[in-house]
Amino acid sequence: MIRFHLSTVLKRKGWTPYRLSRETGLTVPTAYRLADPRLKFGRFTADTLDRLCAALDVQPGELLEFVPTRRRKRPR
């Protein structure tokens, strides 16, 4: 599972999703959806990740965290 820490980064910087939208060129609804920690995000492009990192001056690892999930073993 991938955890997305955009809301934490925005809080740390004192930014709103609206400001994120203005700084990145993302639409306002997209910025709000990405910044809402209660929502699960689906896909976004490398371009979106690039815009977020450039605007927020962060590395991708500050926004994304891989958390392994337990998988059931398949019978052989």
C-alpha positions as CSV (number, residue, x, y, z in Angstrom):
1,M,0.0,0.0,0.0
2,I,1.2,3.5,-0.7
3,R,0.6,6.2,1.9
4,F,0.3,9.8,0.6
5,H,1.6,12.5,2.9
6,L,0.6,15.6,1.0
7,S,-1.7,16.9,3.7
8,T,1.1,16.7,6.3
9,V,3.5,18.6,4.0
10,L,0.9,21.2,3.3
11,K,0.3,21.7,7.0
12,R,4.0,22.0,7.7
13,K,4.4,24.7,5.0
14,G,1.2,26.5,5.9
15,W,-0.3,26.0,2.5
16,T,-4.0,25.4,1.6
17,P,-5.1,23.2,-1.3
18,Y,-6.1,26.3,-3.1
19,R,-2.6,27.7,-2.9
20,L,-1.3,24.3,-4.1
21,S,-3.6,24.6,-7.1
22,R,-2.2,28.0,-7.9
23,E,1.4,27.0,-7.5
24,T,1.2,23.8,-9.5
25,G,-1.4,24.5,-12.1
26,L,-3.6,21.6,-10.9
27,T,-7.3,22.2,-10.9
28,V,-8.7,23.3,-7.5
29,P,-10.9,20.1,-7.2
30,T,-7.8,17.9,-7.9
31,A,-5.7,19.8,-5.3
32,Y,-8.4,19.5,-2.7
33,R,-8.9,15.8,-3.4
34,L,-5.2,15.0,-3.2
35,A,-4.8,17.0,0.0
36,D,-7.7,15.3,1.8
37,P,-6.1,12.6,4.0
38,R,-9.4,10.8,4.4
39,L,-9.7,10.0,0.7
40,K,-7.8,7.3,-1.0
41,F,-6.3,8.5,-4.2
42,G,-6.2,6.3,-7.3
43,R,-3.7,7.2,-10.0
44,F,-1.8,10.3,-10.8
45,T,0.9,10.9,-13.4
46,A,4.6,11.5,-13.0
47,D,3.9,15.0,-14.2
48,T,1.6,15.6,-11.2
49,L,4.2,14.2,-8.8
50,D,6.8,16.4,-10.5
51,R,4.6,19.5,-10.1
52,L,4.0,18.8,-6.4
53,C,7.7,18.2,-5.7
54,A,8.8,21.3,-7.6
55,A,6.2,23.6,-6.0
56,L,6.6,22.2,-2.4
57,D,10.4,21.8,-2.8
58,V,10.3,18.2,-1.6
59,Q,11.5,14.9,-2.8
60,P,9.0,12.2,-3.9
61,G,9.9,10.2,-0.7
62,E,8.5,13.0,1.4
63,L,5.1,12.6,-0.2
64,L,4.9,8.8,-0.8
65,E,5.6,6.0,1.6
66,F,5.4,2.3,0.7
67,V,3.9,0.2,3.5
68,P,4.0,-3.6,2.8
69,T,0.8,-5.5,3.3
70,R,0.5,-9.1,4.3
71,R,-0.4,-11.2,1.4
72,R,-1.9,-14.6,1.6
73,K,0.3,-17.3,0.1
74,R,-1.0,-19.0,-3.0
75,P,-1.4,-22.7,-2.8
76,R,1.1,-24.6,-5.0
